[in-house]
Amino acid sequence: MRRPRRNHPAKFKAQVALEAIRGEKTIAEIAAHHEVHPTQVTSWKNEVLEKLVGIFGGDSSNRDERERIRELHAKIGELTVERNFLESALGKFPGLSGKR
């Protein structure tokens, strides 16, 4: 019979991942001690290592996001000007209306 699905708290995941990073025990030993699957331990370890890179060098992703927002704001402005121009140009022709 299968075990019911368990939700582990973040503190537990961090503790297990740090044990795996330290390398004092094998992944299999850590998994057996904490009663989780070895694949899960490896997954938590990799997640921690990926996020550590972001903590110490994470400025680049934040800059990329700010640049993307700047580009999107410029595009919104461009589309607004284009819409206003077309709306006013359409109003100059008799019998046509830009409004619905």
MOPAC internal coordinates of N, CA, C and O (Angstrom, degrees):
PM7 1SCF
backbone

  N    0.0000 0     0.00 0     0.00 0    0    0    0
  C    1.4444 1     0.00 0     0.00 0    1    0    0
  C    1.5261 1   109.31 1     0.00 0    2    1    0
  O    1.2310 1   120.99 1   -39.26 1    3    2    1
  N    1.3370 1   115.72 1   140.74 1    3    2    1
  C    1.4615 1   120.67 1  -177.49 1    5    3    2
  C    1.5149 1   111.23 1   -81.10 1    6    5    3
  O    1.2310 1   121.85 1   -28.10 1    7    6    5
  N    1.3240 1   114.07 1   151.90 1    7    6    5
  C    1.4681 1   120.54 1   174.45 1    9    7    6
  C    1.5186 1   109.71 1   -74.26 1   10    9    7
  O    1.2310 1   119.69 1   -29.91 1   11   10    9
  N    1.3135 1   118.19 1   150.09 1   11   10    9
  C    1.4684 1   118.99 1   172.89 1   13   11   10
  C    1.5317 1   109.42 1   -69.66 1   14   13   11
  O    1.2310 1   121.25 1   -27.76 1   15   14   13
  N    1.3032 1   115.22 1   152.24 1   15   14   13
  C    1.4588 1   120.77 1  -178.95 1   17   15   14
  C    1.5278 1   110.46 1   -63.70 1   18   17   15
  O    1.2310 1   120.99 1   -45.11 1   19   18   17
  N    1.3389 1   115.72 1   134.89 1   19   18   17
  C    1.4622 1   120.01 1  -179.25 1   21   19   18
  C    1.5179 1   110.16 1  -112.85 1   22   21   19
  O    1.2310 1   120.78 1   -36.41 1   23   22   21
  N    1.3058 1   116.11 1   143.59 1   23   22   21
  C    1.4639 1   122.34 1   174.36 1   25   23   22
  C    1.5207 1   107.38 1  -109.45 1   26   25   23
  O    1.2310 1   121.31 1   -62.40 1   27   26   25
  N    1.3230 1   115.10 1   117.60 1   27   26   25
  C    1.4587 1   120.15 1  -177.55 1   29   27   26
  C    1.5232 1   110.13 1   -92.33 1   30   29   27
  O    1.2310 1   120.33 1   -41.70 1   31   30   29
  N    1.3303 1   116.98 1   138.30 1   31   30   29
  C    1.4736 1   119.17 1   177.27 1   33   31   30
  C    1.5294 1   111.24 1   -69.26 1   34   33   31
  O    1.2310 1   121.40 1   -21.79 1   35   34   33
  N    1.3224 1   114.93 1   158.21 1   35   34   33
  C    1.4682 1   120.99 1  -177.45 1   37   35   34
  C    1.5261 1   111.71 1   -59.74 1   38   37   35
  O    1.2310 1   120.16 1   142.78 1   39   38   37
  N    1.3214 1   117.29 1   -37.22 1   39   38   37
  C    1.4668 1   120.99 1  -179.06 1   41   39   38
  C    1.5340 1   110.49 1   -62.65 1   42   41   39
  O    1.2310 1   120.67 1   138.87 1   43   42   41
  N    1.3182 1   116.32 1   -41.13 1   43   42   41
  C    1.4659 1   121.05 1   178.96 1   45   43   42
  C    1.5292 1   110.32 1   -64.33 1   46   45   43
  O    1.2310 1   120.65 1   134.68 1   47   46   45
  N    1.3391 1   116.37 1   -45.32 1   47   46   45
  C    1.4613 1   120.77 1   179.76 1   49   47   46
  C    1.5239 1   110.98 1   -60.44 1   50   49   47
  O    1.2310 1   120.97 1   137.40 1   51   50   49
  N    1.3344 1   115.75 1   -42.60 1   51   50   49
  C    1.4639 1   120.11 1   179.91 1   53   51   50
  C    1.5199 1   111.09 1   -63.73 1   54   53   51
  O    1.2310 1   120.87 1   138.21 1   55   54   53
  N    1.3269 1   115.94 1   -41.79 1   55   54   53
  C    1.4620 1   120.46 1  -179.70 1   57   55   54
  C    1.5354 1   110.62 1   -62.27 1   58   57   55
  O    1.2310 1   120.58 1   133.76 1   59   58   57
  N    1.3270 1   116.50 1   -46.24 1   59   58   57
  C    1.4680 1   120.93 1  -179.60 1   61   59   58
  C    1.5278 1   110.27 1   -64.76 1   62   61   59
  O    1.2310 1   120.44 1   136.86 1   63   62   61
  N    1.3316 1   116.76 1   -43.14 1   63   62   61
  C    1.4668 1   120.74 1  -179.98 1   65   63   62
  C    1.5207 1   111.30 1   -62.79 1   66   65   63
  O    1.2310 1   120.21 1   138.32 1   67   66   65
  N    1.3194 1   117.20 1   -41.68 1   67   66   65
  C    1.4691 1   119.97 1   178.93 1   69   67   66
  C    1.5287 1   111.71 1   -64.68 1   70   69   67
  O    1.2310 1   120.35 1   141.82 1   71   70   69
  N    1.3289 1   116.93 1   -38.18 1   71   70   69
  C    1.4635 1   119.51 1   175.30 1   73   71   70
  C    1.5231 1   110.39 1   -60.60 1   74   73   71
  O    1.2310 1   120.67 1   138.61 1   75   74   73
  N    1.3278 1   116.32 1   -41.39 1   75   74   73
  C    1.4668 1   120.30 1  -179.74 1   77   75   74
  C    1.5234 1   111.05 1   -67.23 1   78   77   75
  O    1.2310 1   120.66 1   142.45 1   79   78   77
  N    1.3260 1   116.34 1   -37.55 1   79   78   77
  C    1.4669 1   119.87 1   179.92 1   81   79   78
  C    1.5282 1   110.68 1   -67.99 1   82   81   79
  O    1.2310 1   120.63 1   139.90 1   83   82   81
  N    1.3269 1   116.40 1   -40.10 1   83   82   81
  C    1.4771 1   120.09 1   179.74 1   85   83   82
  C    1.5268 1   111.33 1   -58.86 1   86   85   83
  O    1.2310 1   120.30 1   142.79 1   87   86   85
  N    1.3302 1   117.04 1   -37.21 1   87   86   85
  C    1.4577 1   120.91 1   177.22 1   89   87   86
  C    1.5124 1   114.73 1    77.37 1   90   89   87
  O    1.2310 1   119.72 1  -163.44 1   91   90   89
  N    1.3261 1   118.15 1    16.56 1   91   90   89
  C    1.4643 1   120.41 1   179.04 1   93   91   90
  C    1.5267 1   111.45 1   -72.07 1   94   93   91
  O    1.2310 1   120.73 1   150.66 1   95   94   93
  N    1.3400 1   116.21 1   -29.34 1   95   94   93
  C    1.4628 1   122.08 1   176.93 1   97   95   94
  C    1.5226 1   107.78 1  -124.39 1   98   97   95
  O    1.2310 1   120.82 1   -18.35 1   99   98   97
  N    1.3175 1   116.03 1   161.65 1   99   98   97
  C    1.4582 1   119.37 1   176.04 1  101   99   98
  C    1.5247 1   109.36 1   -75.55 1  102  101   99
  O    1.2310 1   121.19 1   -17.24 1  103  102  101
  N    1.3177 1   115.33 1   162.76 1  103  102  101
  C    1.4623 1   120.66 1   178.57 1  105  103  102
  C    1.5274 1   109.68 1   -59.85 1  106  105  103
  O    1.2310 1   120.29 1   139.87 1  107  106  105
  N    1.3260 1   117.04 1   -40.13 1  107  106  105
  C    1.4631 1   121.24 1  -179.60 1  109  107  106
  C    1.5303 1   111.04 1   -63.29 1  110  109  107
  O    1.2310 1   120.11 1   139.18 1  111  110  109
  N    1.3210 1   117.39 1   -40.82 1  111  110  109
  C    1.4737 1   120.59 1   178.50 1  113  111  110
  C    1.5236 1   111.18 1   -65.60 1  114  113  111
  O    1.2310 1   120.66 1   137.06 1  115  114  113
  N    1.3110 1   116.35 1   -42.94 1  115  114  113
  C    1.4690 1   120.61 1   179.29 1  117  115  114
  C    1.5298 1   109.70 1   -63.22 1  118  117  115
  O    1.2310 1   120.69 1   135.90 1  119  118  117
  N    1.3306 1   116.29 1   -44.10 1  119  118  117
  C    1.4663 1   120.78 1  -179.57 1  121  119  118
  C    1.5297 1   110.91 1   -62.71 1  122  121  119
  O    1.2310 1   120.14 1   137.22 1  123  122  121
  N    1.3066 1   117.34 1   -42.78 1  123  122  121
  C    1.4652 1   120.86 1   179.87 1  125  123  122
  C    1.5235 1   110.90 1   -66.00 1  126  125  123
  O    1.2310 1   120.43 1   139.16 1  127  126  125
  N    1.3131 1   116.78 1   -40.84 1  127  126  125
  C    1.4722 1   120.85 1  -179.62 1  129  127  126
  C    1.5248 1   111.67 1   -64.01 1  130  129  127
  O    1.2310 1   120.18 1   140.05 1  131  130  129
  N    1.3126 1   117.27 1   -39.95 1  131  130  129
  C    1.4690 1   121.58 1  -176.46 1  133  131  130
  C    1.5297 1   112.99 1   -96.68 1  134  133  131
  O    1.2310 1   120.57 1  -179.85 1  135  134  133
  N    1.3298 1   116.51 1     0.15 1  135  134  133
  C    1.4642 1   123.16 1   178.06 1  137  135  134
  C    1.5336 1   112.57 1    58.32 1  138  137  135
  O    1.2310 1   121.31 1  -131.80 1  139  138  137
  N    1.3211 1   115.10 1    48.20 1  139  138  137
  C    1.4623 1   121.70 1   173.04 1  141  139  138
  C    1.5252 1   107.66 1  -129.51 1  142  141  139
  O    1.2310 1   120.85 1   -13.83 1  143  142  141
  N    1.3189 1   115.99 1   166.17 1  143  142  141
  C    1.4640 1   120.34 1  -179.31 1  145  143  142
  C    1.5352 1   109.53 1   -76.94 1  146  145  143
  O    1.2310 1   120.04 1   -36.70 1  147  146  145
  N    1.3294 1   117.53 1   143.30 1  147  146  145
  C    1.4671 1   120.51 1   179.40 1  149  147  146
  C    1.5330 1   113.41 1   -57.65 1  150  149  147
  O    1.2310 1   120.34 1   146.16 1  151  150  149
  N    1.3179 1   116.96 1   -33.84 1  151  150  149
  C    1.4644 1   119.92 1   177.60 1  153  151  150
  C    1.5259 1   110.58 1   -62.50 1  154  153  151
  O    1.2310 1   120.53 1   142.98 1  155  154  153
  N    1.3219 1   116.59 1   -37.02 1  155  154  153
  C    1.4619 1   121.00 1   179.78 1  157  155  154
  C    1.5282 1   110.50 1   -67.16 1  158  157  155
  O    1.2310 1   120.51 1   140.17 1  159  158  157
  N    1.3182 1   116.64 1   -39.83 1  159  158  157
  C    1.4686 1   120.59 1   177.82 1  161  159  158
  C    1.5299 1   109.78 1   -62.07 1  162  161  159
  O    1.2310 1   120.42 1   134.78 1  163  162  161
  N    1.3131 1   116.79 1   -45.22 1  163  162  161
  C    1.4597 1   120.87 1   178.94 1  165  163  162
  C    1.5212 1   111.11 1   -62.88 1  166  165  163
  O    1.2310 1   120.69 1   140.16 1  167  166  165
  N    1.3205 1   116.29 1   -39.84 1  167  166  165
  C    1.4632 1   120.89 1   178.90 1  169  167  166
  C    1.5291 1   111.16 1   -62.39 1  170  169  167
  O    1.2310 1   120.46 1   133.97 1  171  170  169
  N    1.3168 1   116.73 1   -46.03 1  171  170  169
  C    1.4704 1   120.44 1   178.96 1  173  171  170
  C    1.5299 1   110.61 1   -64.29 1  174  173  171
  O    1.2310 1   120.42 1   140.57 1  175  174  173
  N    1.3187 1   116.79 1   -39.43 1  175  174  173
  C    1.4680 1   121.22 1   178.95 1  177  175  174
  C    1.5297 1   110.27 1   -61.54 1  178  177  175
  O    1.2310 1   120.39 1   132.43 1  179  178  177
  N    1.3301 1   116.85 1   -47.57 1  179  178  177
  C    1.4634 1   120.60 1  -179.77 1  181  179  178
  C    1.5247 1   111.52 1   -64.17 1  182  181  179
  O    1.2310 1   120.43 1   141.65 1  183  182  181
  N    1.3239 1   116.78 1   -38.35 1  183  182  181
  C    1.4644 1   120.34 1   178.53 1  185  183  182
  C    1.5246 1   111.13 1   -62.57 1  186  185  183
  O    1.2310 1   120.62 1   137.44 1  187  186  185
  N    1.3232 1   116.42 1   -42.56 1  187  186  185
  C    1.4676 1   120.32 1   178.61 1  189  187  186
  C    1.5271 1   110.17 1   -63.79 1  190  189  187
  O    1.2310 1   120.11 1   135.58 1  191  190  189
  N    1.3215 1   117.39 1   -44.42 1  191  190  189
  C    1.4612 1   120.44 1  -178.88 1  193  191  190
  C    1.5269 1   111.64 1   -63.94 1  194  193  191
  O    1.2310 1   119.76 1   141.61 1  195  194  193
  N    1.3314 1   118.06 1   -38.39 1  195  194  193
  C    1.4617 1   121.10 1   177.54 1  197  195  194
  C    1.5265 1   111.26 1   -64.81 1  198  197  195
  O    1.2310 1   120.80 1   138.58 1  199  198  197
  N    1.3203 1   116.09 1   -41.42 1  199  198  197
  C    1.4628 1   119.44 1  -178.05 1  201  199  198
  C    1.5251 1   111.87 1   -73.20 1  202  201  199
  O    1.2310 1   119.78 1   153.11 1  203  202  201
  N    1.3264 1   118.02 1   -26.89 1  203  202  201
  C    1.4606 1   120.42 1   176.57 1  205  203  202
  C    1.5190 1   110.88 1   -64.80 1  206  205  203
  O    1.2310 1   120.45 1   141.58 1  207  206  205
  N    1.3116 1   116.74 1   -38.42 1  207  206  205
  C    1.4615 1   120.51 1   177.46 1  209  207  206
  C    1.5215 1   109.21 1   -60.46 1  210  209  207
  O    1.2310 1   120.32 1   138.02 1  211  210  209
  N    1.3139 1   116.99 1   -41.98 1  211  210  209
  C    1.4580 1   121.44 1   179.27 1  213  211  210
  C    1.5172 1   112.55 1   -65.81 1  214  213  211
  O    1.2310 1   120.23 1   146.50 1  215  214  213
  N    1.3128 1   117.16 1   -33.50 1  215  214  213
  C    1.4669 1   120.94 1  -179.22 1  217  215  214
  C    1.5303 1   110.61 1   -68.18 1  218  217  215
  O    1.2310 1   120.52 1   134.75 1  219  218  217
  N    1.3190 1   116.61 1   -45.25 1  219  218  217
  C    1.4512 1   119.96 1  -175.69 1  221  219  218
  C    1.5199 1   114.34 1   -86.94 1  222  221  219
  O    1.2310 1   119.91 1   159.10 1  223  222  221
  N    1.3114 1   117.79 1   -20.90 1  223  222  221
  C    1.4584 1   119.83 1  -179.89 1  225  223  222
  C    1.5124 1   111.36 1  -135.70 1  226  225  223
  O    1.2310 1   120.28 1  -152.99 1  227  226  225
  N    1.3241 1   117.08 1    27.01 1  227  226  225
  C    1.4506 1   122.11 1  -171.78 1  229  227  226
  C    1.5066 1   116.08 1   -76.31 1  230  229  227
  O    1.2310 1   119.12 1   179.72 1  231  230  229
  N    1.3199 1   119.29 1    -0.28 1  231  230  229
  C    1.4650 1   120.92 1  -179.41 1  233  231  230
  C    1.5248 1   112.21 1   -62.53 1  234  233  231
  O    1.2310 1   119.93 1   146.90 1  235  234  233
  N    1.3182 1   117.73 1   -33.10 1  235  234  233
  C    1.4672 1   120.63 1  -175.72 1  237  235  234
  C    1.5182 1   111.74 1   -64.16 1  238  237  235
  O    1.2310 1   119.48 1   138.54 1  239  238  237
  N    1.3204 1   118.60 1   -41.46 1  239  238  237
  C    1.4620 1   120.08 1   179.73 1  241  239  238
  C    1.5200 1   110.48 1   -68.54 1  242  241  239
  O    1.2310 1   120.24 1   144.22 1  243  242  241
  N    1.3192 1   117.14 1   -35.78 1  243  242  241
  C    1.4636 1   121.19 1   178.09 1  245  243  242
  C    1.5262 1   109.91 1   -66.30 1  246  245  243
  O    1.2310 1   120.20 1   139.32 1  247  246  245
  N    1.3292 1   117.22 1   -40.68 1  247  246  245
  C    1.4655 1   120.90 1   176.89 1  249  247  246
  C    1.5207 1   110.93 1   -64.74 1  250  249  247
  O    1.2310 1   120.19 1   140.13 1  251  250  249
  N    1.3245 1   117.24 1   -39.87 1  251  250  249
  C    1.4613 1   121.19 1   178.41 1  253  251  250
  C    1.5198 1   110.86 1   -61.68 1  254  253  251
  O    1.2310 1   120.67 1   138.65 1  255  254  253
  N    1.3305 1   116.33 1   -41.35 1  255  254  253
  C    1.4604 1   120.31 1   178.64 1  257  255  254
  C    1.5228 1   111.03 1   -64.72 1  258  257  255
  O    1.2310 1   120.44 1   137.08 1  259  258  257
  N    1.3310 1   116.76 1   -42.92 1  259  258  257
  C    1.4712 1   119.98 1   179.25 1  261  259  258
  C    1.5246 1   111.12 1   -63.72 1  262  261  259
  O    1.2310 1   120.38 1   140.14 1  263  262  261
  N    1.3246 1   116.89 1   -39.86 1  263  262  261
  C    1.4627 1   120.97 1   178.84 1  265  263  262
  C    1.5267 1   110.22 1   -65.64 1  266  265  263
  O    1.2310 1   120.13 1   138.79 1  267  266  265
  N    1.3058 1   117.36 1   -41.21 1  267  266  265
  C    1.4667 1   121.73 1   178.11 1  269  267  266
  C    1.5285 1   110.49 1   -62.37 1  270  269  267
  O    1.2310 1   119.89 1   137.50 1  271  270  269
  N    1.3147 1   117.81 1   -42.50 1  271  270  269
  C    1.4681 1   121.85 1   177.96 1  273  271  270
  C    1.5211 1   110.06 1   -62.87 1  274  273  271
  O    1.2310 1   120.46 1   137.84 1  275  274  273
  N    1.3260 1   116.72 1   -42.16 1  275  274  273
  C    1.4680 1   120.97 1   177.96 1  277  275  274
  C    1.5311 1   110.81 1   -60.20 1  278  277  275
  O    1.2310 1   120.51 1   136.27 1  279  278  277
  N    1.3274 1   116.62 1   -43.73 1  279  278  277
  C    1.4664 1   121.10 1   178.39 1  281  279  278
  C    1.5262 1   111.25 1   -62.79 1  282  281  279
  O    1.2310 1   120.64 1   137.40 1  283  282  281
  N    1.3196 1   116.38 1   -42.60 1  283  282  281
  C    1.4668 1   120.07 1  -179.72 1  285  283  282
  C    1.5229 1   111.81 1   -66.29 1  286  285  283
  O    1.2310 1   120.14 1   142.01 1  287  286  285
  N    1.3308 1   117.33 1   -37.99 1  287  286  285
  C    1.4695 1   120.34 1   176.59 1  289  287  286
  C    1.5216 1   110.48 1   -63.93 1  290  289  287
  O    1.2310 1   120.21 1   139.47 1  291  290  289
  N    1.3215 1   117.21 1   -40.53 1  291  290  289
  C    1.4626 1   120.53 1   177.98 1  293  291  290
  C    1.5174 1   110.53 1   -63.23 1  294  293  291
  O    1.2310 1   120.17 1   138.93 1  295  294  293
  N    1.3201 1   117.28 1   -41.07 1  295  294  293
  C    1.4643 1   121.09 1   179.00 1  297  295  294
  C    1.5284 1   110.49 1   -65.42 1  298  297  295
  O    1.2310 1   119.65 1   140.19 1  299  298  297
  N    1.3251 1   118.27 1   -39.81 1  299  298  297
  C    1.4639 1   121.87 1   177.31 1  301  299  298
  C    1.5241 1   110.00 1   -61.06 1  302  301  299
  O    1.2310 1   120.50 1   135.80 1  303  302  301
  N    1.3187 1   116.65 1   -44.20 1  303  302  301
  C    1.4620 1   120.56 1   178.35 1  305  303  302
  C    1.5220 1   111.55 1   -61.91 1  306  305  303
  O    1.2310 1   120.61 1   136.91 1  307  306  305
  N    1.3129 1   116.43 1   -43.09 1  307  306  305
  C    1.4660 1   121.56 1   179.78 1  309  307  306
  C    1.5355 1   110.70 1   -62.00 1  310  309  307
  O    1.2310 1   120.52 1   134.72 1  311  310  309
  N    1.3206 1   116.62 1   -45.28 1  311  310  309
  C    1.4653 1   120.57 1  -179.87 1  313  311  310
  C    1.5277 1   111.95 1   -67.06 1  314  313  311
  O    1.2310 1   120.19 1   144.74 1  315  314  313
  N    1.3247 1   117.24 1   -35.26 1  315  314  313
  C    1.4650 1   121.04 1   177.91 1  317  315  314
  C    1.5256 1   110.77 1   -64.90 1  318  317  315
  O    1.2310 1   120.51 1   135.45 1  319  318  317
  N    1.3376 1   116.62 1   -44.55 1  319  318  317
  C    1.4690 1   120.60 1   178.55 1  321  319  318
  C    1.5256 1   109.77 1   -62.30 1  322  321  319
  O    1.2310 1   120.29 1   136.27 1  323  322  321
  N    1.3242 1   117.05 1   -43.73 1  323  322  321
  C    1.4604 1   121.27 1   179.78 1  325  323  322
  C    1.5294 1   111.21 1   -62.31 1  326  325  323
  O    1.2310 1   120.12 1   136.12 1  327  326  325
  N    1.3157 1   117.37 1   -43.88 1  327  326  325
  C    1.4619 1   121.47 1   179.03 1  329  327  326
  C    1.5213 1   111.27 1   -63.01 1  330  329  327
  O    1.2310 1   120.41 1   135.72 1  331  330  329
  N    1.3308 1   116.82 1   -44.28 1  331  330  329
  C    1.4718 1   120.36 1   179.38 1  333  331  330
  C    1.5314 1   110.95 1   -63.32 1  334  333  331
  O    1.2310 1   120.32 1   139.93 1  335  334  333
  N    1.3260 1   116.99 1   -40.07 1  335  334  333
  C    1.4566 1   120.57 1   178.26 1  337  335  334
  C    1.5214 1   111.12 1   -62.89 1  338  337  335
  O    1.2310 1   120.49 1   132.24 1  339  338  337
  N    1.3137 1   116.67 1   -47.76 1  339  338  337
  C    1.4629 1   120.56 1  -178.75 1  341  339  338
  C    1.5245 1   111.51 1   -65.58 1  342  341  339
  O    1.2310 1   120.34 1   143.98 1  343  342  341
  N    1.3125 1   116.95 1   -36.02 1  343  342  341
  C    1.4648 1   120.94 1   178.46 1  345  343  342
  C    1.5285 1   110.51 1   -64.52 1  346  345  343
  O    1.2310 1   120.33 1   136.13 1  347  346  345
  N    1.3194 1   116.98 1   -43.87 1  347  346  345
  C    1.4665 1   120.07 1  -179.95 1  349  347  346
  C    1.5275 1   110.81 1   -71.76 1  350  349  347
  O    1.2310 1   119.49 1   143.25 1  351  350  349
  N    1.3193 1   118.59 1   -36.75 1  351  350  349
  C    1.4553 1   121.78 1   179.41 1  353  351  350
  C    1.5226 1   110.85 1   -67.41 1  354  353  351
  O    1.2310 1   119.96 1   143.28 1  355  354  353
  N    1.3102 1   117.69 1   -36.72 1  355  354  353
  C    1.4454 1   121.54 1  -179.83 1  357  355  354
  C    1.5276 1   111.21 1   -69.90 1  358  357  355
  O    1.2310 1   120.51 1   150.55 1  359  358  357
  N    1.3244 1   116.62 1   -29.45 1  359  358  357
  C    1.4560 1   121.09 1   178.53 1  361  359  358
  C    1.5197 1   112.91 1   -71.68 1  362  361  359
  O    1.2310 1   119.19 1   163.03 1  363  362  361
  N    1.3231 1   119.14 1   -16.97 1  363  362  361
  C    1.4667 1   122.78 1  -178.84 1  365  363  362
  C    1.5221 1   112.56 1   -79.34 1  366  365  363
  O    1.2310 1   119.77 1   162.08 1  367  366  365
  N    1.3126 1   118.05 1   -17.92 1  367  366  365
  C    1.4532 1   121.86 1   179.51 1  369  367  366
  C    1.5181 1   109.30 1   -90.15 1  370  369  367
  O    1.2310 1   119.99 1   -52.41 1  371  370  369
  N    1.3569 1   117.63 1   127.59 1  371  370  369
  C    1.4682 1   119.88 1  -179.76 1  373  371  370
  C    1.5270 1   111.06 1   -68.50 1  374  373  371
  O    1.2310 1   121.11 1   -40.29 1  375  374  373
  N    1.3144 1   115.49 1   139.71 1  375  374  373
  C    1.4597 1   121.19 1   177.44 1  377  375  374
  C    1.5114 1   114.24 1    87.26 1  378  377  375
  O    1.2310 1   119.57 1   167.76 1  379  378  377
  N    1.3224 1   118.43 1   -12.24 1  379  378  377
  C    1.4657 1   120.65 1   178.08 1  381  379  378
  C    1.5224 1   108.90 1  -108.62 1  382  381  379
  O    1.2310 1   121.26 1   -34.35 1  383  382  381
  N    1.2592 1   115.19 1   145.65 1  383  382  381
  C    1.4637 1   118.92 1   178.34 1  385  383  382
  C    1.5140 1   108.84 1  -133.48 1  386  385  383
  O    1.2310 1   121.17 1   -42.97 1  387  386  385
  N    1.2944 1   115.36 1   137.03 1  387  386  385
  C    1.4580 1   120.28 1   178.62 1  389  387  386
  C    1.5087 1   112.04 1   -83.48 1  390  389  387
  O    1.2310 1   120.90 1   171.40 1  391  390  389
  N    1.3193 1   115.88 1    -8.60 1  391  390  389
  C    1.4603 1   119.91 1  -177.58 1  393  391  390
  C    1.5270 1   109.78 1  -103.47 1  394  393  391
  O    1.2310 1   120.34 1   -35.11 1  395  394  393
  N    1.2632 1   116.96 1   144.89 1  395  394  393
  C    1.4660 1   121.38 1  -179.67 1  397  395  394
  C    1.4957 1   110.27 1  -107.19 1  398  397  395
  O    1.2310 1   120.10 1   180.00 1  399  398  397

